Amino acid sequence: MRAALAALALWTAAGADYLVSPPARRTTLTVEGGQVALSNGLLRRAWTLKPGCATVAYDNLITGASLIRGVKPEALLTLDGSEKAVGGLKGQPDYAYLRREWLASLTADPGAIHCTGYAPAEIRPTMEWKRVRRATSTAWPPKGAGVVFHFASPEGVKVDVHYEMFDGIPVLSKWLVVENGGSRPVRVNRFVSEILAVVEEDSAVDAATPPPSMLHVESDYSFHGMDARTANRTTVWLPDPDYATQVNYERMSPVLMESRPPLGPNVLLQRGGKLETFRTYELAFDGTDRERNGLAQRRMYRTIAPWVTENPILMHVRQSDAETVKRAIDQSAEVGFEMVILSFGSRFNAESEDPVYLAQLKELAGYGRSKGVELGGYSLLASRKVSDEMDVINPQTGQPGGAIFGNSPCLMSRWGEEYFRKLYNLFETTGLSVLEHDGSYPGDVCASTQHPGHEGLEDSQWRQWERIRGFYRWCRARGIYLNVPDWYFLNGSTKTAMGYRETNWSLPRERQFILARQNIYDGTWTKTPSMGWMFVPLTQYHGGGEAATLEPLKEHLDAYEQHLAQNFGAGVQACYRGPRLFDSEETKAVVKRWVDFYKAHREILESDVIHLRRPDGRDWDGLLHVNPQAKERGLALLFNPLAEPVKRKIRLPLYYTGLTDSASIQIEGSSAKVLRLGRDYSVEVDVTIPAKRWRWILVQAR
């Protein structure tokens, strides 16, 4: 709660906390004193146009602190092998800080591509989103304002530098559009679309410190990772050669942030041709508290990729024959599940063009729709060998092999063209509306010069990313739900793995429970509950036999209910993988009871979580859902892993519920009581949790 009190102090003068109450102020573009500025009351970025265009202020208005300490070019382009700055100013006397009075003496870079003007810009959607299922965030595109700065070289290369800032959140996005307006082809070898001389947080004489943490940066050019940090391929922290007065003796402090692809794009632009870069997103944190920064990051995803809040209840069925699929659909409809996925190993074939098979899938999809259940299936893209001709070629050996997953097909080979043509055809022909796309494109490079979709190594990563991005955006425009175990959220995917070791589902059931709750607890620091899937092994998975699995379900009903309780109680959907959801009326009643519980409290359960106590098998553990805009302001689900009941006085931090004086608290099985909030916005609740069971606590306004 120290973080909550610190946040309150920050907002005393500025107004309501944006993580509790949406600010009324909208993003505006202003021109004053020779500067153009975007501001939403939380974040401000300003540019000067004379003697050259450059960012001269980037301020966190919540804390009042500057995010930058110096002027850098707006971008860098390598054109036909020659690097050119886009805008920027020269002559800053010290890169430890930037004084306003220095700006008048700075000069334009004579070798840079110069600015020819600017224009206001409306926020436009990055892709079409067809809304066919429930989502807790629905505004699309986000509200806000933008600006575009126009640059042009004597050779006719035009560069538009785009910025967008969004209402109610300290987030800014940036990207470039490069156009060849000259008379001859131009090759864009490299680009750096963002360069920031970021304020340092530490001073170490002898060793370089970690990069600054007050700014979260990521882009939609991300892959091979199930969280933003591991999937980030474009954010690079470097020493700043201009920063001569830093404390670090070797001048190696990583305080220069660049956003750029790791390779390429090496795209040849014919006359009139354009290249649009990926988008970089920058979120300013207002402190160092992990929970608060996680809430800010989750708010960002809800804003810039709201389809991630779609959270259908899904089953993975192990066989794809019509009888099994119809039974899975029927059972799903009976208990309230909303989606059936023909799982890996089910013999579902996403690449088939057999008219008879596609007609059968169309009939099954229609049957599912008649029951209110969506149907889709699994397809493996990477981590498989197709052929020496079609696989990615290792630039070090000139042979297949050595890819991220060992062997992988090149998306720009003839096989890649055919594979995606077949997927487009599958969904257009059958009416399936779900794809679980395993492996996805992990960022493999390819040194082949024989694949029709790329020239060679330097453009191979860029071209493959363009293909996967185009397909996922096509799916988003058609309302196709995408489970992708990589960080493709900003290009249309809806869910990735919460994060777990697959072989852990082969452990004895009792061990699975605590490990699964640890996975959820750890996975929701930066993911919303709807962004990560969990797993429930109804039948054997990677081994483990009877001790690990739930079938026959009626014989392991307590264990089955434990999985249901901790997943639904966390607002997290799991892949319930097996041939059926229930095998008796008693089993059916348990499943339906938890589905009904989830749907009765769906709004709060799909809201953000506050982390109360991490599961460790030694005492209670739990999460608290919070939503200051919902009717139910909070819902905590607490678990007891011990063999005896525990009675605890548990402190619920209610700052992010928006409640300030009192709260109505209802513990499962008892009537509601009104409790006064402490000065730290918390209440203490006496709770008894039965042995190896759980208790939920509902929080409402008085």
GUGU-74798 format. One record per residue: x, y, z of N, C-alpha, C in turn. Coordinates in pm, whole numbers, plus 50000, padded with zeros to 5 digits. Layout:
// GUGU-74798
XYZXYZXYZ...
//
This chain:
// GUGU-74798
500804987950000500005000050000500845012750000502155011250025503015023150016502935029049875502825020149776502715024849638501425032649617500335027849676499065034749662499135048549725499735049649843499855062649908500765071949829501835066149772502725074349690502005079449567501185070649506500415074749390499445085849425498805084549541497865094949583498575108249600499765107949655500525120349673500855126649538501185118349440501505123549308500315130649245499115125449276497935130549210497215141449288497765145549400497105155749481496855168449400497885172549324497745184849247497165182349108497485170549051497105168048912495665163448896495045158649001493685153548991493655138849019492645131848962492445117848992493555109148933493845098148999494805088248952494245081548827495005081648716494495076248591494245061148599494875054348694494645040048712493405037148797492785047648850491585046048931490395052848866490585064948818489505072648757489975078548625489315075548514489765080548383489835095848382490975101548345491095116148340490135122148237489635133848270488725140648178489475147348064490735150848086491495158147985491785149347864491645155047746491925148147621493305152347568493805144347476495095147447414494925159147319495855168347326495805180247240497145182347171497075188147052498255192546978498275207646981499335213347034499425227847047500685233146981500645246146946501815253046892502005265646974503155266647039503395278147126504895280447139505295292947125506705296347144507625289247048507165286846926508005280046828508095265046846507295259446939507315245046962505955238946934505985226946879504795218646860504795208246972503645206247037503615197047151502355188647149502515175847185501415166847215501375164747365500175166047424500055164047568498665158847602498605149747700497315144947749497165147147899497995155647956497955158248099498775148448181499175137548119500005127448185501405126948124501465129647996502695128647919502735140247821503915145547795504075156547700505345154447620505225155747488506405155547401506345167847313507465174747302507505187447227508655187247128508435194047015509415194846908509625209446869510835212846834511105225646770511235223246621510895233246540510995231946395512155239646337512675249346413513785257646365514895257746467516145256346422516595255746282516425242046216516005232346294515725219146241514715212446333514085201846285513055195046364513705185046458513345186046585513885176746684513025176946809513005165646880512355164947011513205172547112512615182447178513365190447275512785189247416511685182047431511135179647564510305166947559510435158847662509655146647676509475144947825508275148447875508075149948019506985140748071507275134748185506265127448262505555137748350504325141248313503615151848385503065147048519503055133948542502605128848671503655131848777504905129048743505995131348839506645144948821506435151248705507095163848676508515162248626508925149948599510315147348561510455146548409511615151048362511955149448221512415135148195512015129648082512435116148044513735116347964514075127847905515275128547822516235139047876517505137547837518545146747882519275153047764518775150547643519455156347528518675154647400519135161547296518495161547164519185151247075518375143347008518875133446913518075134646783518535128446675517725128546552516385121746574515425125246493514115118846499514185104346452515135101446366515315087746315516655087146243517065074946212518245072546128517835063146016518275066145894518015057545779519335054345711519505041845674520625038045588520055035345450520365044245357519835043645221520975040945125520855030045050521915026144955523275026045023523315021245148524565019645220525065031945292524355043145283524785055545347523795059545456524315061745579523425065245690523115080145690521835083145708521365096845713520535099045838520795110145908519935114046019518675120445963517565118346031516295124945997516065135346106516265148046070516135158746168517265158446270517005164746385518015165446490518725178846491519415181646601520145194146619521535191146675522475199946647523845198446692524215209846788525215207146872525785217846953525405217847099524705207647149524365207447292525655206247373525925215247467527215215347538527385204047638526305198547692526415187947792525205178947780525435165947769524335156447753523865150347884524255156347996523715152048125522345158248149522075169448084520815176548101520625185847983519405190847966519075199547853518395212047905519115223247900518555235947945517795242647829516685249247865515875255747762516655266547687517495273847760518225284947696519265280147596519635267347602520585262147503519955260647365518645258947360518005255647233518255265947126518325278747165518515289447066519855288646996520835282247061522175281647002522445268846926521505259346930521715246946857521525249146707522205240846627522165242446482521665229646415521145231446295520675219946220521855211746171521655198746161522685189846107522695191445955523775196545898523775198945752523645186145670524015174945726523925162445651522625154945669521715160445748520475153345778519415155545670518425147045671517205149045591516355159145667516005170145603515415181545674513885181445669513315187745769511855188545783511285198945688510165195245626509475204545536508145209345591507755204245708506505208545768505915197645855504745200545907504055190845992502555192645973501785183046024500325183746016499725175746130498575180346182497845172046280497405158946214497225148846295496805135846243495805129346337494795123146280493815115846360494365102046396493895096646508494235082946544493495073546449494235065246382493635055546290493935041446338493005032046316493235018346363494395011746290495195004146362496274996746299495744984846220494534980446255493914969446183492414969846212491664962846131490224961646154489974951346263489044954246352488664944646458487174941846446486844929746403485454925646397485084919746532484144926046601483784921946736482634912046732482964899546757481954888946752481774882146887482554886146986482424880147119482664890847225482354887547347482454896947457483904901347480484074914347506485384919847543485154930547648486074931547745485904941547849486394955347806487264955747703487664968547644487204968447499486494978847458485894978747325486194990947241486825001247298487105013447221488175010547117487845012446991488815010146885488465018746763489395026746713490745028646766490715036446897491845036746969491865044547093491645059347063491125066347160490965080847144492295087647176492535098747109493765106147131494005115747016495245119146994495605128446887496995124946837497275129246715498565126246655499135137946578500365136346536501045146346454502015138846363502195144146243503155138346150504085149546102505385146846108506405156146060506925151145927506955160245829507365156745693508825160545671509585151245616510985153545583511215149545438512215155745374512535152345236514015154945210514625145945132516025147545095516115153544955517265159244919517415164544782517225153944675517465141344710517325130444612515885125944594514975131744674513565128444659513025118144755513825113944851513315104744952512505112545054511265108345074510375115045170510225106045293510265112345409510115105045535509055111945619508015104745651507005109845744507225103245879507415111345982507595106446118506275108546192505625097546227504295097946287504385096046438503555103646509503395102046654501915101446686501565092946783500215092846840500315092346991499425099747058499325099247204497875096547238497655088247339496325083247369495755089547496494455091547494493785097647609493885088547732494115094647847493975087747974495065078248013496175078147940497275069047973498565075047919499655074247995500925080447950501635071747847501035070247729501565061647623501635069547494502735067647422502945073947293503405063247195502965064147071503445055046967504135062946857505055056246787505835062946684506155053046572506115058046447506545049846335506915058946219507575053246118508025060646000507335055145876507135063845779506775059845643507805066045549508535057345479509585061845386509055059845245509115070545165508615069945027509715074344932509845067044822510805070644719510125079844618510385092744633509845102444538510835106444431511955099244424512985102344325512785094944195513785095644110513665089943976514295076143964514995071344068515635058244061515305050144187515455037144182515175028844300516105032444416515585030844538516345033544660516195021544752517295016944808517245005644901517325010845044516335007045124516345010245266517024998645338518315000045363519074989245427518694987645574518654998845646518404998645789517555010845826516915010145941516315022045999516375021046150516435032546214516255033946358515105043846372513965039146419512775047646416512595056046542513345053146648513285061246769514655061346834515075073346877516365075146945516105084747061516345080047182516125088447299517355088347388517825100247422518865101747524518155102147659517955090347719517105088947836517885092847962517155099048054517735102948183518175090448257519405090748312519885079048385519345079148528519255067148585518725065648720519815062648822520935057348777522025053548866523325059548816524285060148903525625064548865526625054548921527245047148834528245037248874529545040548804530575042548881531875046148825532505034348753532425022648814533235011348769532535001748674531225001148680530504991548595529224998048545528844994248424527614999748368526414994948447525455003748470524245000448545523184994848451522104988948505521004984648417520374996548346519694994148235519015005048164517975011748253517635024148224516605031148301515275023448299514535024348408513295016548420512045025248420512205038548404511015047148410510235047048279510755039948178510125039848047510045025447997508815020747973508635007547911508475009647761509285002347683509275003747538509124990047475508204988747382508074976547302507484980247166507514970947074506954973446941506164961446897505474962846784504724951546729505624942346646506914945446637507894936746571508494927846680507694918446730508124910146842507744895746815508574886546862508324872446839509204864046931508944850946931509694841247011509754845247158508594846947216508514850047358507054850847399506754846647522505374846947571505134858547666506084867747677505884880047751506624891047677506294903547710506834914847634508344915747643508894912147758510334913547777511104903647690510744890947694511504881047619511234881847469510074887247429509754888147287510264901047224510794910047305511224923147254512474921547169512374925147043513494924046950513994937546900513344948246939513644961146877514174971646973513964970047103514404980047200515844977047240516744986147207518174984047232518684995547319519344992047429519945001947518521445002247496521965014047466523365015647427524045026747506525375026947509526075038847561525835050647467525885062547520525685074647442527035081447420527585081047299528905087047276528945102147297527775108647294527735123047317527795126647466527585116947552527465119547695528845118647760529585129447755530975129547802531105131647952530075136748017530195140148159529565129748251529235118048200528655107648285529675102648385529185097048492530045092348601530825079848561530195070948483530865058548447532205061248377533265055248432534615058548386534815055348238534245043948195534385039948054533315046347965532445054348026531335060847955530475050447881530105039847955529355028747898527965027347957527475037248030526125036248087525095034647975524205024747984523225022247876522045031747888522215043947842521175054247857520755060247723521125053547615520665057447482519755046447431518485049547413517515039547369517265041047219517415030047147517075029647005516035018846980515105021646890514125011846846514415008846700514794996246673515204992446538515114977446521514944972646398514924958246377516324952446393516434939846435517764934046450518474931546318517694930846209518254928346076517374935145974518024940745871517244946545762516554959545798515514963045720514724954345632515324951845494516254960445448516894958645318515864957645205514924966845206513834966945109514154976744997514004972344874514214980944758512914988044724512955001444726511775009344692511915014344549510995009944464510945015544330510365029544337510375036644229509825050144226508365049844271508045057844373506705058244428506465047644535507435038744559507265028244658507365033544800506705026644893506685030845033507075019345125507685022845236507965013545344507415019445472506525012045538506025016145669506685007445774507295013545873508005006045975507025000446078507554992246169506754987946283506464999946372505564998246467505235008846562505905006146696506505016546750507105015946882506155022546981505945015947096505055021147200505885024047324505675035947380506435040447497505475043947610505645037347722504805039347840505675045047951505285056548005506025062848114505485058048248506345052148329505965048248464506105060148558505275060248664505355071248760505965067048893506615055448894507265050849016507955037648991508375031149099509115018749087508345006749142507115008849189506324997949245505934988049135506214975349158505974965249056504494963949022503644964049124502214962449098501674974049017502024986149057501504997848986502004998248842503274995348822503804995248686503164984148602502884972748666502174962148595500774966148557500074972948646498744977948615498784987648497499814996148493499955005548382500184998148251501024987948255501304980348134500064972948086499304967248180498064960448143497054970348085497004982448142496124992748088496524996247945497824996347919498284999347784497764988947684497854976047718497374965647626495864966647606495134969647712493694971347698493364982947604494274992647596494055004647514494475002547370495674997347347496204996547211495914983147143495444973147219495084960147162493884954447239492734961047233491614957247321491054943347296491334937247179490874923647153491484913647252492544917547323493114908347421492184906147538491144914247552490194912447662489064902847625489044897847501488154886647469488644874547549487734867647615488174857047705487194845447706486964838947592485984828247586486424815947666485444808847719485694796547794485864785247693487014778547697487344769447587487724755447633487504746047543487884732047563488774727647448489784719447477490604713047376490154698547364489544694947252489084681147235490164673247161490414660947206491564653247160491354645947029490124644146988489844637546861489004646846774489164645246642488454654246551487384647246469487064634646503485974628146432484644634846468483684634046379482434641546394481704638046523481694625246559480954621146678481554627446805482894626946816483554632646935483394647746940483524654246824483404668846820481994673146858480994666446805479614670146840479334667846988479894657147043479704654947187480364666047267481564670347224482244681247294481444694247284480864696647168480044708647149478804707747238478164696247238476954694547320477264696547468478344690347515478684691947656479064706347688479794712747597480154726747619478904735347633477964733247545476724741047550475964738447680475964725947727475224722547849475784729347973477114730847980477714736548101478104751248083478004756647961478284770747940479634773947882480404763747837481634766547764481284773047631482224780847575481894789247460482714786047335483694776947348484604774647237485174760447247485284753747133485924740647124487044741647022488234737447062489394737446974489814723046949489924719146822490414705846785491914705946811492344698846914493654700546973494774694446889496004697246928497164690546871497004675546898497354667646798497184653246812495784648446783494864657246747493474653246721493244648546578494274650346493494204647446350493414657946272493174669146335492644680646260493724685246163493364687746038494334691445935493974704945876494634715345923494344728845876494814731045733495674722145682496234724045549495524715745442494474708745480493764700445384492934709045289492924704645162492044710845062491034700845007490894689745078489934679645039488514685245055487754686344949486404692244959485494684945057485654671645065484814663945156485154667445300486444668345330486884671745466486454685945503486634695345412486244709145440484734710345459483984702645384482514702745400482124697345537482844687145583482564681745717482854692145824483984699345810484314709845906483264720945903482794724345784481764734645773480494730345845480144717745831478944712745898479124713046050480304709246098480574709346242480594723646296481184733046219481194746946263479774752346272478934748846174477544753046179476794746846295477104734246324476484727646438476864734846567478144738446578478584745746696477874759046712477744766346602477064779346608475614777746653474964766846609473574764546649473454762146799474574758346862474584755847007475244767347084475644777847012476324789047078477764786147113478394776847039479774772847066480604774746939481704782346950482604784246837483514772046821483944769746697484784758146668486004762546588487134756646620488354759246547489354748246573490604750446530491584739846544493004744846551493914735246558495334737346584496134735446456497134743946438498064742246326499474745646373500424737346333501824739646367502514746646251503164757846279503874765246175505374762746184506014767346288507444765546302507754752346373509024750246400509544738446472509184725446401509214725546271509054713046195509864714146066510294702946017511064702645893510134699745777510224707945672509444705645551510324698845446511394705645406512354700045312513574709045310514664703945258515874712145248515624724345161514774722945061514494734044970513644744845034512704740845121511734750245175512084755345314512974748745385513324753145520514224765445516514274772545631515184783945640516624778945631517454786745567518864783245545519724790745646520534783245717521434788945817522524797045748522654810045778523664818045710525094813845742525294806845853526644802645890527074789945818526114781445784526454768745719526004767845574525034776345536524474775245402523554763345385523174757045497522334745245495521154747045590520104738845576519034739145677519584734545812518824737645917519244733946052519844745846124519764745246256520304756346335519344767846351518074765646314517054775946336516694776346484515844785646521515474787346662514924774446720514114767246642513564754446687514214742746614515444744346571516144733746501515934734746351514784730446305514374732046165513074739546160512904747546058511664755046043511514759145897510294758845845510104763345708510224778445697510674783045582510704797345553509314801645507508784811945570507444816545536507384822445395508544826245339508564832345207509014822545099509104809745134509344799345034508044796144962508124787644860506894783444793505984776044890506584768344982505764761645083505014771845167505704782845207505064793145286503894799445214504064802145085502964807745007501764798245007502034785444988500954775644984500304773745121501124773645225500594771545359499584782345394499934794945372499004805645409497814806145315498014802745188496864801945097495854791645149496364780545201495484770045252494754774645379495444782245465494784787145586493684797245552493994806345462492944815845419491734808045366492004798045284490924790145225490144782545332490844777245432490184769745539489114778145607489474790145647488534798445722487454804245633487794807545509486774812845419485764802145380486224789545373485364778745324484514772545434485064771145555484404763145658483604771145760483934783845780483274791345886483854788746023484984781546033485674780246161486084794146209486124796146339486394809646390487464809846498488264799046509489324798346609490544791946545491714797646572492974791546530493934791646647494434779846682495574778946772496794776646685497664786646679498764786846582500064784646657500504772246663501664768946745502964772546673503994775346757505284779146702505244793146647504274795846563504174808346491505514811446427505724823746388507014827446330507894832546443509004825646474509824829646589510934839446558511024844246432512074853746398513244847746325513104835446272514194829146199514624837546079515934838046055516464844145934516724833245832516834837045706517004827245599517974832645495519044825145469520064829645374519794824845232518674818245209518374813645074518194825444979518664823744857518394833644752517444827744647516844816244680515964809444586514484810344624514194815044745512794816044786512144828144720510974826844666510384837744586509994850044666509824848844798509314860044876510344869044939511634865344929512684874244982513934872944897514754883544897515954883644814517074875144872517264876345004518364869345068518264870845218519414870345284519424870745430518884883945485519324895145429519074908245492517604912045497516804907345404515374910745406514504899145452515114887845491514344875745518513484876945643514024882845748513234884145871512074893845850512344905145787511314915245765510164909745680510494902645572509464897545482508634886645549509264878045628508504867845698507574874045802508064884245873507204891245970506024897745900506264903845784505154909945710504084899545677504504887445642503534877245605502704872845725503344870245839502594865745955501724876946009502234889246006501434900646050500184902245963500364901045833499224902545742498154892045767498584879745794497614869145820496874871445951497584875046057496924877246185495974889146180496334899346109495434910846095494204907246012494384898845914493244893845836492294886145927492854877746014492024870346109491274879846202491954890146251491314899546343490144906446274490294909746146489244916546072488024907646051488214894546062487114885146042486624878946172487104883946283486644879146412487154865346448488264861046387488834847946417489684849046543489404840646640490114840846767491464833946750492534840346801493894835346780494564832146912494814819346935495714814947042497094813246980498044821347023499394820946964500414821247076501224810847091502204810747200503434819347172503184831347127504194841747107503514855147124504304865647139503794878947171503354886347045502254881746986501734888246866500474896446896500284900347020499084907947058498914920646976500004927846952499894940646884499654939146734499634926646687499284923946548498054915146536497244914246644495944907946631495704895246709496734889146770496464876846845495764880346976495084870547034494234873147149494694866447277495494856147268495914849247389497214841947364498064841247466499274833147464499294824847592500274816447605500364808547728500644817747847500024814647961500304822348082501764820748123502314809248088503694806148123503744794448218504104782648167504214770748250505134760848180505684751548258506474740648200505514729248167505494725048040504504715147996504624702048072505844697748103505994684848171505484685148314505244697148368504684697748504503284692048512502584691548397501244685748397501294670448403502504664848406502674650548427502974647148572503064657448655503324655248797502034650948868502144645548990500924642149065500024654249081498724651849082497734662649082497984672849193498324668349312498494677349424499584687749397500614683649326501704693049294501294702549182500464697749091500014706248980499274718649031498484717049138497634728049183498474740349222499464738149308500264749449356501104755249244501694746549162502484751549049501614759948955500394755548929499494763048840499164776648900498914777149031498614790149092499844799149092501024793349106502234801349091502344806948950502034798648850502084803248711501144815148689499934814248743498954825048728499414837448804499874835548926500344846849008501474854148938502454846648887503614852848823503274858348684502344851648615502034855548478501174867948465500494871748573499564883148565500174896248614501474896748633502074909648666501984919348548502164914348428502084923048310501014918548212500474906548225499364902148141498044904648216497004908248141495664907648198495294892948212494304889448297493914875348308493514869148174492954877148085492474871947958493594869347858494814874147885495904873047788496674859847797496474852147904497254839947919496374827747943496644816947870495894804747895496654795647990495884787648065496444777148148496054763548089496334752848161496154739448107495574730448215494684721448176494134711448268494184697948197495004688448246495154675548178494024665948215492924666648143491834657248169492304642948140493144641448037493774628648008495284630548011496024619747999497474620348016498124629847917499114637247967499834647147887501304646247923502134642047829503564640147853503864629447957502914621047991503164610548088502534613448223502944605848322502434607848457501364597948497500674592048398499684581848426498524586548512497954577248584496744579848663496964590548768498164591248825498414600848933498364615248885498544617348754498604630848700497314635348635496464626048594495324629648511494014629348591492974634648527491684635848594490674625248551490874619248436489954608648393490194595848474489144588848511487724592448500487414604548589486724614148535486504626848604485734625248734484744616548733483914614848854484694608748969485814602048937486634596049043487654605849099487844617149033488804627349079488124640949082486914641049131486104653149123486664664449208487234661149324487834671549407488984678349334489814670349268490954676049194490464684349075489444679249004488884686548891488344700048938487644699949050487084712449100488174722149143489284717049195490394725849233490894733549111491074726448999491484733148875490444743448833489194739648834488134748848793488124761348881488244759349011488174770549105489334780249084490544775049073491674784249066491804790948930491324784548824491344791148694490224801448681488994797148704487874806448693487984817448797488464814148916488604824449019489644834848987490614831148903491624840848859491194848148732490064844348675489644850348548490434845248430491084833748447491984828148347491324815948283491334815448150490804803748082491914793448062491554780848080492494769948063492084761247945493054754147890492774744147788492414731247860491114728447873490644716047933490734705447823491834697647827492154688847714491754674447743490834669347663490374655747680489224652947586488574641647602487464638147513486124643647558486044648547685484754652847738484984662047857483964669547892484024678548007483414672348131482534662848114481934656048230481564641848192481534633048295481214618948273480114614048366479484623248438478364619748525477584632448554476394631048606475594642748641476274650748753476924643548845477614650448953478784658748900479554652948808480654660348745480124672448669479084670248592478474681248516478044692548608477474689348723477004699548816478164707848869479304701348897480464708748948481004718248841481134713248719481644721848611480704733648589479424730848583478464741548557478434751648672478614746948795478604756148908479724766548895480914762148852482014771648839481874780548716481314775148610481044783548493480004794148531478994790148602477964799648645478554810248739479414805948830480084815448920480884825648838481614820548742482434829448658481564839348581480504834448520479674843248440478904853248527478554849348650477854858448740478754869948783480064867548787481014877748832482034880848722481644879048597482604879548487483314892948476482594903648493483214916848476484374918848573484174915448699485244917548796486334906948780485964894648745486964884048732487864886048611487394893348512488234896248396488974909448412488814915748527489524928248556490914925148608491694935748627493074934048671493164928148810494314922548841494514916348971495574923849052495374923649182496384927749278496914914949342498224913749351498844901549400498944902149552498254893049619498184893149766499304884849829499354872149798500404863549853500674852249754501954850449720502324840349621502194826349680501684816849600501584803049649502954797149682503054791249801504304784749840504074771549914502804767549927502504755049994502644755450145502944767150201503184768250344502074775650418501294783350343500194790950403499244794750290498264803150322497284807250222497954814950109497284815749995497734824049883496504829449813496674840049736495504845349667495754857749586494734861149509494694872949423493444880949456493514893849426492364902749442492094909749310490924907449251490524914749131489994928449171490324938649091489864952249122489364958948995488324967049011487804974848898486984986548953487554998548953486845009949011485625014348931485485009548806484335013248724483245002548724483454991248790482474980448788481534981248907480394974448896479464973849009480114966349125480734954949095481514947649195482944952949188483344959849292484634966849288485824957449307485614946249374486714937149398486204923149426487044913249395486734899449430488054892249455488224887249577489434879849614489114865049619490034856949571489904842449586491154837649658490944831449773492034827249862492064812049869493254806249870493414791749872494214787449994493864775750044494574769550156495134756250109496454754950092497034742350045497284732250156497024736050281497364727750396496294717450425496694707450504495774696450537494854699850652494954711950705494064716250812493534730250781492374733850834491834747250810492784757950865492764769650802493544780950853492614792650878492824799450988492084811551019493074823051019492844832650933493804843450916493084856950913493804867050958493364880950938494094885950814493344887150707493944890250577493634904750539494674911550500494564925650463494314926850313493214933250278492864935450138493164949850100494124952250011494414965949966493374970249863492574980249896491424983949812491604997249739492825002449737493035015349670492545015049525492875004449451492545003949309491094999549283490304997749388488864995949370488165009349355488845020149389488245033349386487465036949511487345027649603486645030449730487585038249822487035047849896487875056549976487565056350125486315053750161485925054650303485515041250363484675033950291484155021350344483875011850229483674999250263483394989050163482464978650221481604973250135480764962050172481544949250143481804941250245482614929250233481754917050260481714907950163480944895550180481864883650161482054875850265482824863650256481884852350216482354843850125481554832650078480834825650193479524824350179478734817250278478264825750394478544838850390478104847550500477464860050443476834867850529476204880250485477244891350479476924901950403477854912950383477964921650508479174927050530479414936350638480084948850581479764960350638480394972850598481584975350688482754977050626483984979550700484584992750657485154999850754485845012450725487225009450669487635017350571488965015950515489975023350601491155017650613492225024250683492805035650601493745042650659494355054050589495125049650465495485036750459496155031550341495175024750245493865027150262492805022050175492685006750182493005000950294492884986650310491874983350418491414970750417490604965450526491214952150570491004948750696491434935750746490204927050767490284914950716489144905950717489554892850784488744888350877488964875250940488354864450850489204855250807488754845050712489214831250761488304821650755488664807650777488564800350644489684794250602489724787150474489834772250504488894764250458488934749850487490204743250432490524731750483491704724350438491614721250289492684724750219492814721950075491614727149996491084738450039489944744449971490194759349950489144766849938489234780949903488094788649965488234801749962487164810949999487254823049906486064828049864486064840549789485474851649874485904863849847485444875749918485024886149814483804890649824483274900549730483314914349793483794924249717483914938149763483014946849677482124954249743481234963449672481184976849743480694986749672480484999649736479374998249840479455006149942478475005550051477085008950002
//
